[in-house]
Amino acid sequence: MTEQNVGQILKAFNSIEAKIEQQNSALRELNLKVKTLESQNKQLAQMINKLQTPAAPKTDVEQVALTKQFQANVAKSLDSIEDKSKKAIELIKANSGGKKRAWP
């Protein structure tokens, strides 16, 4: 009878140990999920902070480069307009040179 009681006690301890191991496993999984969520939360907080802070003003070197590029684009556009105007004037002169109006 004593052996039977000892057997029941050992069986109960084994059952308790198995449940504790299951709970430990579940806790490890939950811990990993919490760490993952904390990492994601940190990344989101950094992204939000980055979006909320205004962009740093451009440095002088960047500003000078942008200004030069803009000036070059404007000069190119003006040259193109000038060339088109000259061609238009030449065409007008060529077409109106021999014609005379019938009315004043």
SVG drawing of the C-alpha trace seen along z (x, -y; Angstrom):
<svg xmlns="http://www.w3.org/2000/svg" viewBox="-7 -102 36 104">
<polyline fill="none" stroke="black" stroke-width="0.4" points="0.0,0.0 2.9,-2.3 4.3,-1.6 1.0,-2.5 0.8,-5.8 4.4,-6.6 3.5,-5.7 0.5,-8.0 2.6,-10.8 5.3,-10.3 2.6,-10.3 1.1,-13.5 4.6,-15.1 5.3,-14.0 1.9,-15.5 2.7,-18.8 6.2,-18.8 4.7,-18.3 2.2,-21.1 5.0,-23.4 7.1,-22.5 4.1,-23.3 3.6,-26.6 7.3,-27.4 7.1,-26.7 4.1,-28.9 5.9,-31.7 8.9,-31.5 6.7,-31.8 4.9,-34.8 8.2,-36.3 9.4,-36.1 6.2,-37.6 6.5,-40.5 10.1,-41.2 9.0,-41.2 6.2,-43.6 8.5,-45.8 10.9,-45.9 8.1,-46.8 6.8,-49.4 10.3,-51.0 10.6,-51.1 7.1,-52.6 7.9,-55.2 11.2,-56.1 9.2,-56.4 6.6,-58.6 9.2,-60.8 11.1,-61.1 7.8,-62.1 6.9,-64.6 10.3,-66.4 10.8,-68.8 13.5,-68.0 16.8,-69.6 17.5,-72.7 19.7,-72.1 23.4,-72.9 25.0,-75.8 26.7,-73.4 23.4,-71.7 21.7,-75.0 24.4,-76.4 24.2,-73.3 20.4,-73.5 20.7,-77.2 23.3,-76.5 21.2,-73.7 18.1,-76.0 20.0,-78.8 21.3,-76.4 17.7,-75.1 16.4,-78.7 19.3,-79.7 18.6,-76.6 14.9,-77.4 15.6,-81.0 18.0,-80.0 15.4,-77.6 12.8,-80.4 15.3,-82.8 16.1,-80.3 12.4,-79.6 11.7,-83.4 14.6,-83.9 13.3,-81.1 9.8,-82.5 11.0,-86.0 13.0,-84.6 10.0,-82.7 7.8,-85.8 10.4,-87.8 10.8,-85.2 7.0,-84.8 6.2,-88.5 9.1,-89.8 7.6,-89.3 4.0,-89.9 2.4,-93.3 -1.0,-93.9 -3.8,-95.0 -5.0,-97.4 -3.1,-99.9"/>
</svg>
